[in-house]
Amino acid sequence: MTRSAFRLGLTGGIGSGKSTVARMLVERHGAALVDADAISRATTASGGAAINAIQTQFGPAFINADGALDREQMRELVFTDPTAKKRLERIVHPLVTQAILAQAEAAVANGYRCVLLDIPLLVESGHWRARLDRVLVVDCLEETQVARVVARNAMPAETVRQIIASQASRAQRAASADMVLFNDGCTLDSLGNEVAQIAAHFGL
């Protein structure tokens, strides 16, 4: 990406409110959003860039009738075969990185001054920090994460805790952050005020 645009990385654990913060930065403050999760899902959807390689690596049983990755089959395999996740990541991650960078370049070409890169695994990936000008972490207590995801997704609390345990810790995220937004006990109005202050700090 050209250096004329400000590259703001956004990350946070499941249930932290990261997506709400991203939406506010885009809708209220004019940032361009590059959504790594959406890109990742697109690569494994029907016709996605990763589908042929996944079928070659894992076999046709892992592609469903619609031509997309069979996520349930893959989850079962990952549970029983510790190497499966890494093999899948070796296929998907380079494609996602390439698409993120391409979307960011397009945002710059369209005149955006700030490109917001929403990357859930920013800390875990190890390579994104050097590609960004600043990193904003959305944080909250683990109990709050669990309560939000249970309420939102009707997911068992223990499953949510397992997901949290598989992600970077709050301390690891904080160590990688230039700024931390503590989103616990906030109303949407108070969160919006916090986001406005952050946006002003980054010139939005």
C-alpha positions, 0 to 999 in steps of 0.5 A: 500500500502507498504510504499516503494512506494511514493503515489502522489495524483493528483486532480483539477477541470474540465478543469484544465488540470489535465489529461494532467499533469497526462499523462506527469508524466506517459509518461515522468517521469515513474509514475504508474497511477491509474485513479479513473474516469476510475475505477468509469466508469468501475463499472457502465459499463455493467458487472460492480461491481455496476450494480446489487446493482444499479438495486436493489436500483433504479430498472431496468429502470436505467439499459440500454439495454447494461446492463450499468447504464443509466446515463441520467435516473440517472441524471434526478432522481438526479435532482428531488430527492436530496437523489438519488446521495447519494444513488448511491455514497454509492454503487459506492464509496466503490467499487471505493476505493477498486479498487484504492487501489488494482491497487496501490498495483499492481503497487508497486508489479510491481516495480513502485517507484511512484504511481500517484492517479488521484482522481477528488474528492480527496478533497470532499471525505475527506478520501484520504488525509490521504492515500497519501504522497503528494497532487498535485493540478492543478489549473487555473482561472474559466474563463479558465476552462469554455472556455476549457470545452466548446471548448473540449466538446461543453458543454453550458457554464452555464452547465460547471459553474454548474459543477464547483460550485458542486466541491470543490472550488479553495481555498479548493483544495489549502488548501489540496495541498502540491504543486499547479501547476497553469496551466493558459496561459501555452503552452504544452512546458511550462507546460511540464517544470513545470511538470518536476520540480515537478517530480524532486521534487518527485524524478521522 
